[in-house]
Amino acid sequence: MRLLLRTCCVVVLLGVSACATQPGVPEVSELPAEQSTFLNEGMASYYGARHHGRKTASGERFNKNALTAAHKTLPFGTKVRVTNMRNQRSVVVTINDRGPYAKRRVIDLSERAAQEIGMIRAGVAPVKLELLQ
């Protein structure tokens, strides 16, 4: 409930009631340059070799070595800072796919992005997402 309230406050503070294609998510172009905005917190997972080379929802080929991610609603091309809450390591990824499809997950990272924030061994990690300009 607190997460929902925080997310709603961010949207209201930005003066954005709804996105044309993604309800409740501010467009990256509406954010001031060089700033980040808290998006949400939750569990992240990653996908790698099994999906390497397959087409993503954006039409790109998935590259497990790129700094990319899947998100359910953010527009393709959106930059997101993902911070592992266990060790405070961060990585900036570009959204190029849809997912995750597992319950309670907020983002699926490429294998390289997962390595950058130190979550390969665990497979999942609690993360904070920030929208970047």
MDTraj code that builds the backbone (N, CA, C; nanometers):
import mdtraj as md
import numpy as np

residues = "MET ARG LEU LEU LEU ARG THR CYS CYS VAL VAL VAL LEU LEU GLY VAL SER ALA CYS ALA THR GLN PRO GLY VAL PRO GLU VAL SER GLU LEU PRO ALA GLU GLN SER THR PHE LEU ASN GLU GLY MET ALA SER TYR TYR GLY ALA ARG HIS HIS GLY ARG LYS THR ALA SER GLY GLU ARG PHE ASN LYS ASN ALA LEU THR ALA ALA HIS LYS THR LEU PRO PHE GLY THR LYS VAL ARG VAL THR ASN MET ARG ASN GLN ARG SER VAL VAL VAL THR ILE ASN ASP ARG GLY PRO TYR ALA LYS ARG ARG VAL ILE ASP LEU SER GLU ARG ALA ALA GLN GLU ILE GLY MET ILE ARG ALA GLY VAL ALA PRO VAL LYS LEU GLU LEU LEU GLN".split()
xyz = np.array([
    [0.0824, -0.1191, 0.0000],
    [0.0000, 0.0000, 0.0000],
    [0.0871, 0.1258, 0.0000],
    [0.1976, 0.1237, 0.0796],
    [0.2877, 0.2388, 0.0826],
    [0.3502, 0.2621, -0.0542],
    [0.3852, 0.1532, -0.1218],
    [0.4454, 0.1631, -0.2541],
    [0.3481, 0.2284, -0.3521],
    [0.2232, 0.1876, -0.3465],
    [0.1212, 0.2449, -0.4332],
    [0.1047, 0.3938, -0.4035],
    [0.1024, 0.4303, -0.2759],
    [0.0880, 0.5697, -0.2369],
    [0.2060, 0.6523, -0.2861],
    [0.3292, 0.5996, -0.2704],
    [0.4479, 0.6707, -0.3178],
    [0.4430, 0.6913, -0.4681],
    [0.4069, 0.5865, -0.5409],
    [0.4004, 0.5949, -0.6863],
    [0.2975, 0.6995, -0.7281],
    [0.1828, 0.7003, -0.6631],
    [0.0791, 0.7984, -0.6948],
    [0.1274, 0.9401, -0.6673],
    [0.1997, 0.9587, -0.5566],
    [0.2515, 1.0911, -0.5226],
    [0.3490, 1.1404, -0.6282],
    [0.4353, 1.0536, -0.6766],
    [0.5314, 1.0916, -0.7802],
    [0.4572, 1.1373, -0.9049],
    [0.3562, 1.0629, -0.9436],
    [0.2801, 1.0968, -1.0639],
    [0.2111, 1.2313, -1.0460],
    [0.1510, 1.2539, -0.9298],
    [0.0809, 1.3800, -0.9037],
    [0.1799, 1.4952, -0.9016],
    [0.2941, 1.4767, -0.8362],
    [0.3939, 1.5828, -0.8295],
    [0.4476, 1.6203, -0.9661],
    [0.4547, 1.5264, -1.0549],
    [0.5015, 1.5556, -1.1898],
    [0.3928, 1.6199, -1.2746],
    [0.2716, 1.6212, -1.2223],
    [0.1627, 1.6803, -1.2970],
    [0.1146, 1.5922, -1.4100],
    [0.1367, 1.4644, -1.3938],
    [0.0990, 1.3699, -1.4981],
    [-0.0097, 1.2794, -1.4425],
    [-0.1260, 1.2852, -1.4999],
    [-0.2318, 1.1972, -1.4515],
    [-0.2335, 1.0653, -1.5254],
    [-0.1907, 1.0668, -1.6512],
    [-0.1873, 0.9418, -1.7286],
    [-0.1029, 0.9614, -1.8525],
    [-0.0393, 0.8564, -1.8910],
    [0.0406, 0.8520, -2.0131],
    [-0.0515, 0.8021, -2.1245],
    [-0.0336, 0.8477, -2.2464],
    [-0.1217, 0.8042, -2.3544],
    [-0.1165, 0.6543, -2.3755],
    [0.0031, 0.5953, -2.3660],
    [0.0140, 0.4522, -2.3905],
    [0.0333, 0.3716, -2.2633],
    [0.0821, 0.4337, -2.1573],
    [0.1111, 0.3617, -2.0340],
    [0.0470, 0.4351, -1.9166],
    [-0.0708, 0.3969, -1.8731],
    [-0.1400, 0.4673, -1.7665],
    [-0.0558, 0.4771, -1.6397],
    [-0.0494, 0.6003, -1.5834],
    [0.0152, 0.6207, -1.4547],
    [0.1666, 0.6273, -1.4582],
    [0.2303, 0.6139, -1.5756],
    [0.3758, 0.6195, -1.5846],
    [0.4133, 0.7446, -1.6621],
    [0.4903, 0.8358, -1.5988],
    [0.5274, 0.9581, -1.6688],
    [0.6178, 0.9274, -1.7862],
    [0.6038, 1.0071, -1.8933],
    [0.6901, 0.9901, -2.0095],
    [0.8277, 1.0453, -1.9750],
    [0.9309, 0.9819, -2.0266],
    [1.0671, 1.0244, -1.9982],
    [1.0878, 1.1683, -2.0424],
    [1.0271, 1.2090, -2.1530],
    [1.0439, 1.3449, -2.2041],
    [0.9849, 1.4499, -2.1098],
    [0.9016, 1.4106, -2.0145],
    [0.8411, 1.5049, -1.9211],
    [0.9270, 1.5284, -1.7977],
    [1.0381, 1.4585, -1.7853],
    [1.1248, 1.4736, -1.6698],
    [1.2352, 1.5747, -1.7002],
    [1.2797, 1.6510, -1.5983],
    [1.3911, 1.7435, -1.6201],
    [1.5169, 1.6660, -1.6591],
    [1.6019, 1.7276, -1.7403],
    [1.7254, 1.6626, -1.7846],
    [1.8129, 1.6260, -1.6661],
    [1.8845, 1.5124, -1.6790],
    [1.9822, 1.4672, -1.5795],
    [1.9202, 1.4369, -1.4433],
    [1.7943, 1.4062, -1.4377],
    [1.7319, 1.3761, -1.3101],
    [1.6703, 1.2385, -1.3133],
    [1.6490, 1.1854, -1.1944],
    [1.5817, 1.0568, -1.1843],
    [1.4595, 1.0733, -1.0957],
    [1.3635, 0.9873, -1.1169],
    [1.2408, 0.9879, -1.0388],
    [1.2147, 0.8466, -0.9902],
    [1.1877, 0.8338, -0.8603],
    [1.1562, 0.7028, -0.8042],
    [1.0375, 0.6438, -0.8774],
    [1.0496, 0.5195, -0.9188],
    [0.9413, 0.4518, -0.9887],
    [0.8738, 0.3517, -0.8961],
    [0.9484, 0.2511, -0.8510],
    [0.8951, 0.1572, -0.7536],
    [1.0044, 0.0642, -0.7029],
    [0.9672, -0.0215, -0.6101],
    [1.0563, -0.1223, -0.5551],
    [0.9893, -0.2577, -0.5704],
    [1.0711, -0.3605, -0.5776],
    [1.0184, -0.4957, -0.5882],
    [1.1319, -0.5918, -0.6178],
    [1.0970, -0.7073, -0.6652],
    [1.1969, -0.8098, -0.6945],
    [1.2330, -0.8078, -0.8431],
    [1.3627, -0.8238, -0.8688],
    [1.4130, -0.8342, -1.0057],
    [1.4615, -0.9759, -1.0288],
    [1.4527, -1.0189, -1.1520],
    [1.5102, -1.1461, -1.1940],
    [1.5887, -1.1150, -1.3206],
    [1.6518, -1.2173, -1.3779],
    [1.7250, -1.1935, -1.5016],
    [1.7042, -1.3092, -1.5971],
    [1.7294, -1.2812, -1.7239],
    [1.7223, -1.3854, -1.8253],
    [1.8450, -1.3750, -1.9137],
    [1.8940, -1.4897, -1.9586],
    [2.0213, -1.4896, -2.0287],
    [2.0276, -1.5826, -2.1473],
    [2.1153, -1.6833, -2.1393],
    [2.1526, -1.7681, -2.2524],
    [2.0333, -1.8308, -2.3244],
    [1.9345, -1.8739, -2.2504],
    [1.8194, -1.9405, -2.3125],
    [1.7451, -1.8488, -2.4104],
    [1.7478, -1.7187, -2.3834],
    [1.6754, -1.6221, -2.4669],
    [1.7664, -1.5473, -2.5641],
    [1.8977, -1.5661, -2.5521],
    [1.9944, -1.4931, -2.6341],
    [1.9646, -1.5141, -2.7832],
    [1.9514, -1.4030, -2.8560],
    [1.9263, -1.4086, -2.9999],
    [1.7802, -1.4081, -3.0393],
    [1.6910, -1.4315, -2.9443],
    [1.5477, -1.4285, -2.9767],
    [1.5003, -1.2842, -2.9888],
    [1.3928, -1.2648, -3.0637],
    [1.3360, -1.1312, -3.0763],
    [1.2669, -1.0907, -2.9469],
    [1.2864, -0.9634, -2.9098],
    [1.2165, -0.9074, -2.7943],
    [1.0860, -0.8457, -2.8432],
    [1.0050, -0.8002, -2.7503],
    [0.8776, -0.7369, -2.7861],
    [0.8982, -0.6096, -2.8681],
    [1.0140, -0.5461, -2.8545],
    [1.0427, -0.4247, -2.9306],
    [1.0887, -0.4557, -3.0730],
    [1.1159, -0.5825, -3.1007],
    [1.1638, -0.6221, -3.2320],
    [1.3144, -0.6429, -3.2375],
    [1.3856, -0.5927, -3.1364],
    [1.5308, -0.6144, -3.1293],
    [1.5598, -0.7594, -3.0937],
    [1.6786, -0.8032, -3.1251],
    [1.7244, -0.9348, -3.0813],
    [1.7778, -0.9210, -2.9393],
    [1.7395, -1.0131, -2.8526],
    [1.7883, -1.0089, -2.7151],
    [1.9364, -1.0431, -2.7128],
    [2.0119, -0.9603, -2.6411],
    [2.1553, -0.9819, -2.6239],
    [2.1813, -0.9888, -2.4740],
    [2.2177, -1.1063, -2.4260],
    [2.2391, -1.1235, -2.2818],
    [2.3542, -1.0379, -2.2302],
    [2.4406, -0.9870, -2.3216],
    [2.5555, -0.9060, -2.2828],
    [2.5284, -0.7557, -2.2895],
    [2.4083, -0.7165, -2.3273],
    [2.3716, -0.5746, -2.3333],
    [2.3076, -0.5337, -2.2011],
    [2.3061, -0.4048, -2.1750],
    [2.2420, -0.3534, -2.0536],
    [2.0975, -0.3179, -2.0864],
    [2.0134, -0.4217, -2.0904],
    [1.8731, -0.4057, -2.1258],
    [1.7859, -0.4738, -2.0219],
    [1.6548, -0.4500, -2.0332],
    [1.5614, -0.5085, -1.9375],
    [1.4218, -0.5166, -1.9965],
    [1.3402, -0.5979, -1.9305],
    [1.1986, -0.6097, -1.9658],
    [1.1161, -0.5488, -1.8536],
    [1.0159, -0.4705, -1.8914],
    [0.9240, -0.4099, -1.7948],
    [0.7836, -0.4222, -1.8520],
    [0.6847, -0.4330, -1.7659],
    [0.5472, -0.4553, -1.8119],
    [0.4870, -0.3365, -1.8850],
    [0.5187, -0.2132, -1.8438],
    [0.4477, -0.0984, -1.8996],
    [0.5334, 0.0143, -1.9544],
    [0.6579, 0.0276, -1.9133],
    [0.7388, 0.1408, -1.9589],
    [0.7617, 0.1351, -2.1099],
    [0.7640, 0.2502, -2.1748],
    [0.7876, 0.2534, -2.3196],
    [0.9264, 0.1999, -2.3545],
    [0.9372, 0.1365, -2.4706],
    [1.0665, 0.0891, -2.5181],
    [1.1604, 0.2087, -2.5326],
    [1.2864, 0.1882, -2.4963],
    [1.3846, 0.2957, -2.5032],
    [1.4002, 0.3724, -2.3733],
    [1.3108, 0.3519, -2.2783],
    [1.3191, 0.4195, -2.1493],
    [1.4432, 0.3738, -2.0742],
    [1.5144, 0.4681, -2.0143],
    [1.6316, 0.4380, -1.9321],
    [1.5878, 0.4302, -1.7865],
    [1.6321, 0.3238, -1.7196],
    [1.5953, 0.3014, -1.5798],
    [1.7208, 0.2671, -1.5008],
    [1.7387, 0.3337, -1.3856],
    [1.8458, 0.2953, -1.2944],
    [1.7893, 0.1894, -1.2008],
    [1.8560, 0.0738, -1.1961],
    [1.8144, -0.0372, -1.1105],
    [1.9194, -0.0514, -1.0007],
    [1.8755, -0.0407, -0.8748],
    [1.9662, -0.0514, -0.7607],
    [1.9322, -0.1742, -0.6802],
    [2.0318, -0.2604, -0.6605],
    [2.0166, -0.3793, -0.5765],
    [2.0136, -0.3308, -0.4315],
    [1.9037, -0.3552, -0.3620],
    [1.8879, -0.3057, -0.2256],
    [1.9746, -0.3818, -0.1253],
    [2.0273, -0.4969, -0.1637],
    [2.1130, -0.5740, -0.0734],
    [2.2545, -0.5185, -0.0674],
    [2.3044, -0.4634, -0.1793],
    [2.4432, -0.4167, -0.1814],
    [2.4586, -0.2746, -0.2348],
    [2.3497, -0.2093, -0.2713],
    [2.3453, -0.0713, -0.3218],
    [2.4169, -0.0519, -0.4561],
    [2.4474, -0.1602, -0.5262],
    [2.5071, -0.1480, -0.6597],
    [2.3977, -0.1163, -0.7602],
    [2.4297, -0.0278, -0.8566],
    [2.3311, 0.0176, -0.9552],
    [2.3796, -0.0053, -1.0971],
    [2.2833, -0.0126, -1.1872],
    [2.3113, -0.0220, -1.3296],
    [2.1994, 0.0528, -1.4024],
    [2.2346, 0.1151, -1.5147],
    [2.1338, 0.1811, -1.5984],
    [2.1056, 0.0892, -1.7161],
    [1.9776, 0.0586, -1.7350],
    [1.9355, -0.0308, -1.8428],
    [1.8360, 0.0411, -1.9334],
    [1.8226, -0.0112, -2.0537],
    [1.7242, 0.0384, -2.1501],
    [1.6150, -0.0659, -2.1640],
    [1.4901, -0.0233, -2.1543],
    [1.3773, -0.1153, -2.1682],
    [1.3598, -0.1503, -2.3160],
    [1.3655, -0.2808, -2.3466],
    [1.3460, -0.3240, -2.4857],
    [1.2584, -0.4487, -2.4968],
    [1.1964, -0.4880, -2.3856],
    [1.1147, -0.6095, -2.3875],
    [1.0025, -0.5958, -2.2856],
    [0.9058, -0.6865, -2.2932],
    [0.7948, -0.6901, -2.1976],
    [0.8155, -0.8049, -2.1005],
    [0.7699, -0.7868, -1.9809],
    [0.7834, -0.8842, -1.8741],
    [0.8088, -0.8061, -1.7474],
    [0.8379, -0.8653, -1.6412],
    [0.8455, -1.0095, -1.6175],
    [0.7064, -1.0705, -1.6042],
    [0.7020, -1.1993, -1.6219],
    [0.5746, -1.2692, -1.6144],
    [0.5583, -1.3461, -1.4838],
    [0.6624, -1.3509, -1.4026],
    [0.6527, -1.4145, -1.2708],
    [0.5870, -1.3178, -1.1733],
    [0.5068, -1.3692, -1.0834],
    [0.4383, -1.2858, -0.9846],
    [0.5382, -1.2118, -0.8968],
    [0.5014, -1.0911, -0.8585],
    [0.5775, -1.0055, -0.7671],
    [0.7111, -0.9566, -0.8216],
    [0.7386, -0.9759, -0.9479],
    [0.8625, -0.9248, -1.0079],
    [0.8313, -0.7941, -1.0798],
    [0.9206, -0.6969, -1.0674],
    [0.8971, -0.5666, -1.1294],
    [0.9809, -0.5444, -1.2544],
    [1.0904, -0.6220, -1.2706],
    [1.1767, -0.6045, -1.3862],
    [1.2563, -0.7324, -1.4092],
    [1.2817, -0.7625, -1.5358],
    [1.3706, -0.8718, -1.5761],
    [1.4926, -0.8076, -1.6406],
    [1.6097, -0.8360, -1.5887],
    [1.7332, -0.7778, -1.6395],
    [1.8038, -0.8732, -1.7343],
    [1.8850, -0.8183, -1.8224],
    [1.9737, -0.9028, -1.9024],
    [2.0783, -0.9619, -1.8083],
    [2.1438, -1.0671, -1.8535],
    [2.2442, -1.1317, -1.7694],
    [2.3557, -1.0341, -1.7296],
    [2.4008, -0.9524, -1.8242],
    [2.5082, -0.8571, -1.7918],
    [2.4633, -0.7551, -1.6880],
    [2.3416, -0.7050, -1.7002],
    [2.2908, -0.6081, -1.6023],
    [2.2829, -0.6727, -1.4639],
    [2.2406, -0.7989, -1.4596],
    [2.2335, -0.8717, -1.3323],
    [2.3730, -0.8886, -1.2724],
    [2.4730, -0.9135, -1.3574],
    [2.6109, -0.9245, -1.3087],
    [2.6574, -0.7925, -1.2503],
    [2.6240, -0.6825, -1.3167],
    [2.6671, -0.5498, -1.2720],
    [2.6188, -0.5188, -1.1299],
    [2.4992, -0.5660, -1.0948],
    [2.4476, -0.5355, -0.9604],
    [2.4623, -0.6529, -0.8641],
    [2.5338, -0.7556, -0.9057],
    [2.5676, -0.8652, -0.8152],
    [2.4528, -0.9545, -0.7739],
    [2.3675, -0.9922, -0.8696],
    [2.2541, -1.0776, -0.8336],
    [2.2516, -1.2114, -0.9067],
    [2.3581, -1.2458, -0.9771],
    [2.3611, -1.3709, -1.0545],
    [2.3448, -1.4928, -0.9641],
    [2.4208, -1.4983, -0.8584],
    [2.4161, -1.6158, -0.7714],
    [2.2775, -1.6367, -0.7105],
    [2.2163, -1.5293, -0.6633],
    [2.0839, -1.5400, -0.5995],
    [1.9733, -1.5641, -0.7027],
    [1.9887, -1.5091, -0.8217],
    [1.8862, -1.5243, -0.9242],
    [1.7783, -1.4186, -0.9191],
    [1.7463, -1.3723, -0.8008],
    [1.6509, -1.2634, -0.7809],
    [1.7068, -1.1708, -0.6735],
    [1.6615, -1.0470, -0.6742],
    [1.7080, -0.9518, -0.5733],
    [1.6048, -0.8415, -0.5563],
    [1.5960, -0.7864, -0.4348],
    [1.5101, -0.6696, -0.4148],
    [1.5774, -0.5483, -0.4776],
    [1.5020, -0.4735, -0.5565],
    [1.5589, -0.3595, -0.6269],
    [1.4710, -0.2351, -0.6146],
    [1.5346, -0.1215, -0.6390],
    [1.4650, 0.0060, -0.6498],
    [1.4802, 0.0502, -0.7938],
    [1.3727, 0.0962, -0.8565],
    [1.3762, 0.1452, -0.9945],
    [1.3591, 0.2963, -0.9964],
    [1.4446, 0.3622, -1.0755],
    [1.4338, 0.5064, -1.0940],
    [1.4306, 0.5372, -1.2425],
    [1.3356, 0.6183, -1.2832],
    [1.3207, 0.6604, -1.4216],
    [1.4246, 0.7672, -1.4497],
    [1.4987, 0.7562, -1.5594],
    [1.6021, 0.8534, -1.5941],
    [1.5673, 0.9286, -1.7194],
    [1.6252, 1.0469, -1.7326],
    [1.6125, 1.1267, -1.8549],
    [1.7388, 1.1105, -1.9336],
])
top = md.Topology()
chain = top.add_chain()
for i, resn in enumerate(residues, 1):
    res = top.add_residue(resn, chain, resSeq=i)
    for name in ("N", "CA", "C"):
        top.add_atom(name, md.element.get_by_symbol(name[0]), res)
traj = md.Trajectory(xyz[None], top)
